[in-house]
Amino acid sequence: MRLNGYLTLVEYPFGERCVMKMNKISLLIILMATMALSLNVMAQAAQSSAPQAVQITSDPNIETVTSNSATITWGTNQPSGSRVWYGTEKGNLTQQAEAPYGGTSHRVQINNLQPNTTYYFQVESEHGRGGSETESRGIRSFHALPSGAQPVHNQKPEIVEKGLANEENGSVKITGAPILEYVDSNSATIAWSTNLKGSTRVTYGTDPNNLTQLAEAPWGQGGLTHRVKLQNLQPNTTYYFKVETGQAQGTGGAEIESEKVLSFKTPASGAPPIRNEHPH
């Protein structure tokens, strides 16, 4: 067909136009299916690369215990850190021993133990540096052997305090009342313990009805034992305070605080410090 002598249009038969239209639709469907498949593959790859929560798959075991050392083992579902919190009081696990990061089989040796002494502990595995962590539910114990006794192997530790089914979502409780570890004329160190790891904060002031000052320590730094140092205090002055522990880092979980406002008095300048006393 010729229009005005300039443009020539070729008119295809109706059947050929239908075939061309169907080919375009088929190509569009193939492109859409390819895009959907690609997105699905990318989503699966992202999901598989996301870090999974660390879980303890093999309960702690005392592989070897002697009069002055113990080797504790446990297993996890993925490579993670190896740390043991321990002490001679179940509510004061302030000592720690570690092994190099990595692997699903964990083995930590604790040295310099006292012979014929009972020790309490919890194991802890962390996914990556600063990542999620898990710890053995409950507090376990073992007994260092008397001097000269032969080593004992593959001993199952005794559970002395059962943990919760899901400790991160359980209720945090203060198990060891606040104590004044050290108080001098311008500082005070306050310590307490809880059944779960959590935050460590002290609100304080010189007015029992106006505890507006805050001192805190890094989350979970001392395990189940919490320790905060108050600084820049005035000599010969009475201070009032409350301790507070919040559970599970970054979860906004429930918090627990000391039931009542406690107090202590700083010594006068030059007076000897106060050690390991209960607050009023």
C-alpha positions in Angstrom: 0.0 0.0 0.0 1.5 3.4 -1.0 0.6 6.6 0.8 1.3 10.0 -0.9 4.0 8.4 -2.9 6.4 8.4 0.0 5.7 5.6 2.5 5.1 2.0 1.7 3.3 -0.2 4.2 3.4 -3.9 4.0 0.3 -5.5 5.3 0.8 -9.0 6.8 -1.9 -11.5 6.6 -4.1 -11.9 9.7 -2.5 -15.3 10.6 1.0 -13.9 10.6 0.1 -11.0 12.8 -1.4 -13.4 15.4 1.8 -15.5 15.4 3.9 -12.5 15.9 1.7 -11.3 18.8 1.8 -14.8 20.4 5.6 -14.8 20.1 5.9 -11.5 22.0 3.6 -12.8 24.8 5.6 -16.0 25.1 8.8 -14.0 25.3 7.3 -11.8 28.0 6.2 -14.8 30.0 9.7 -16.4 29.8 11.3 -13.2 31.0 9.0 -12.9 33.9 9.5 -16.5 34.9 13.3 -16.0 34.7 13.2 -12.9 36.9 11.0 -14.8 39.5 13.4 -17.7 39.5 16.4 -15.4 40.0 14.7 -13.6 42.9 13.9 -16.9 44.5 17.5 -18.1 44.2 18.8 -14.8 45.7 16.4 -15.0 48.6 17.4 -18.6 49.4 21.1 -17.6 49.2 20.5 -14.7 51.6 18.7 -17.0 54.0 21.3 -19.7 53.9 24.1 -17.1 54.5 22.3 -15.5 57.5 23.9 -16.6 60.8 22.0 -19.2 62.7 21.6 -19.1 66.5 24.2 -21.1 68.4 22.8 -24.1 70.2 24.5 -26.5 72.6 24.0 -30.0 71.2 26.2 -31.9 73.7 25.9 -31.1 77.4 29.1 -30.2 79.3 31.3 -33.0 80.4 34.3 -33.2 82.8 36.8 -34.8 80.5 39.6 -34.8 83.1 39.9 -33.5 86.6 42.9 -33.5 88.9 43.8 -31.8 92.2 44.5 -28.5 90.5 43.0 -28.6 87.0 39.9 -29.6 85.0 39.1 -30.0 81.3 35.5 -29.3 80.3 34.0 -30.3 76.9 30.7 -29.6 75.1 29.4 -29.5 71.6 27.4 -26.9 69.5 25.6 -27.0 66.2 28.1 -24.6 64.5 31.6 -23.2 65.0 31.7 -20.8 67.9 33.7 -19.6 70.9 34.6 -21.6 73.9 34.4 -20.0 77.4 33.8 -21.2 80.9 32.7 -19.0 83.8 33.5 -20.6 87.2 34.0 -20.0 90.9 33.7 -21.6 94.3 30.3 -20.0 94.9 27.4 -20.8 92.5 26.2 -17.2 92.7 29.6 -15.7 92.0 31.0 -17.1 88.7 33.5 -14.3 88.1 36.5 -16.3 86.8 36.8 -17.4 83.2 38.8 -19.7 81.0 38.8 -19.7 77.2 40.0 -21.7 74.2 40.7 -20.4 70.7 37.6 -19.6 68.6 36.2 -22.1 66.2 34.9 -25.6 65.8 31.8 -27.4 67.1 33.6 -29.4 69.7 34.7 -27.3 72.6 37.4 -28.0 75.1 38.5 -25.6 77.9 41.1 -26.3 80.5 40.8 -24.6 83.9 44.1 -24.3 85.8 45.3 -23.2 89.3 42.4 -24.9 91.1 42.5 -25.6 94.8 42.7 -29.3 95.8 39.7 -30.9 97.4 37.5 -28.0 96.5 34.0 -27.8 94.8 33.8 -25.5 91.8 30.6 -24.3 90.0 30.5 -23.3 86.3 28.6 -22.5 83.2 29.9 -22.9 79.6 29.3 -20.3 76.9 29.7 -20.3 73.1 29.5 -17.2 71.0 28.8 -17.0 67.2 31.5 -14.7 65.8 33.0 -11.8 67.6 30.2 -9.9 69.3 27.6 -12.2 67.8 24.8 -14.2 69.4 25.7 -16.5 72.2 24.3 -19.4 74.1 25.2 -20.8 77.5 24.5 -24.1 79.3 21.2 -24.0 81.1 21.7 -24.2 84.8 24.8 -24.2 87.0 26.9 -27.3 87.2 29.7 -28.4 89.6 32.7 -30.6 89.9 35.1 -31.4 92.7 38.9 -30.9 92.4 40.6 -34.0 93.7 42.7 -34.1 96.9 46.4 -33.7 96.4 48.1 -36.8 95.1 44.9 -38.4 93.9 44.8 -40.0 90.4 43.0 -38.0 87.6 39.4 -38.9 87.0 38.1 -39.0 83.4 34.7 -38.5 81.7 32.9 -37.4 84.8 29.3 -36.0 84.4 29.0 -32.7 86.3 26.3 -32.4 88.8 23.5 -29.8 88.1 23.2 -27.8 91.2 20.8 -25.1 89.9 18.5 -25.9 87.0 18.2 -23.3 84.2 15.0 -22.3 82.4 13.8 -24.0 79.3 14.7 -20.8 77.4 17.0 -18.6 79.5 17.0 -15.6 77.3 13.2 -15.3 77.6 13.0 -16.3 81.3 12.7 -14.0 84.3 15.8 -12.6 85.7 16.1 -12.7 89.5 18.6 -11.3 91.9 20.1 -14.3 93.7 22.9 -12.5 95.7 21.9 -9.3 97.5 24.0 -6.1 96.8 27.2 -5.8 98.8 29.7 -3.0 99.2 33.0 -4.6 98.0 35.0 -1.4 98.4 34.2 2.1 99.5 36.6 5.0 100.0 36.1 8.7 100.3 35.3 9.3 96.7 34.3 5.9 95.1 32.3 2.8 95.8 32.2 -0.7 94.1 28.9 -2.4 94.4 28.3 -6.1 93.5 25.4 -8.5 93.2 24.4 -11.7 91.4 21.5 -12.9 89.2 20.3 -16.2 87.8 20.8 -15.0 84.2 23.3 -12.8 82.5 22.1 -9.3 81.9 22.8 -5.6 82.1 24.4 -4.0 85.1 23.2 -0.6 86.4 23.1 1.4 89.6 21.0 4.5 90.0 22.1 6.6 93.0 22.1 10.0 94.6 22.2 11.8 98.0 18.4 12.0 98.2 16.6 8.6 98.5 13.7 10.0 96.5 15.8 11.4 93.7 18.2 8.7 92.3 19.1 10.6 89.2 22.7 9.6 88.7 23.6 6.4 86.8 26.6 4.1 86.8 26.8 0.9 84.7 29.1 -1.8 83.4 29.2 -3.5 80.0 26.5 -6.1 79.4 27.3 -9.6 80.7 30.9 -8.6 81.5 31.0 -10.6 84.7 28.6 -13.4 83.8 26.1 -13.9 86.6 28.0 -11.5 88.9 27.4 -7.8 88.4 29.9 -5.1 89.6 29.6 -1.4 89.2 32.0 1.4 90.4 30.6 4.7 91.4 33.1 7.5 91.1 33.5 11.2 92.0 31.7 10.8 95.3 31.9 13.3 98.2 33.8 12.3 101.4 31.8 11.7 104.5 28.5 11.7 102.6 25.5 9.3 102.7 24.5 7.9 99.3 21.3 6.0 98.4 21.1 3.5 95.5 19.2 0.8 93.7 20.8 -1.9 91.6 19.1 -3.0 88.3 19.6 -5.9 85.9 17.8 -6.2 82.5 17.8 -9.6 80.8 18.9 -10.6 77.2 21.1 -8.0 75.4 19.1 -5.8 73.0 15.8 -7.6 73.5 14.1 -5.1 75.7 13.2 -7.9 78.1 12.0 -7.6 81.7 14.2 -5.9 84.3 14.6 -6.6 88.0 15.8 -4.1 90.6 16.6 -4.3 94.3 13.4 -4.3 96.3 14.2 -1.2 98.4 16.5 1.8 98.3 19.8 0.9 100.0 22.5 3.3 101.4 26.1 3.6 102.4 28.3 6.4 103.7 31.7 7.3 102.2 34.6 7.5 104.7 36.1 10.9 105.6 39.1 12.0 103.6 42.1 10.0 104.7 40.0 7.4 106.6 40.6 3.7 105.7 38.3 2.2 103.1 35.3 -0.1 103.8 35.5 -3.6 102.4 32.8 -6.3 101.9 30.0 -4.7 104.0 26.3 -5.0 103.5 24.5 -1.7 102.7 21.9 -0.3 105.1 
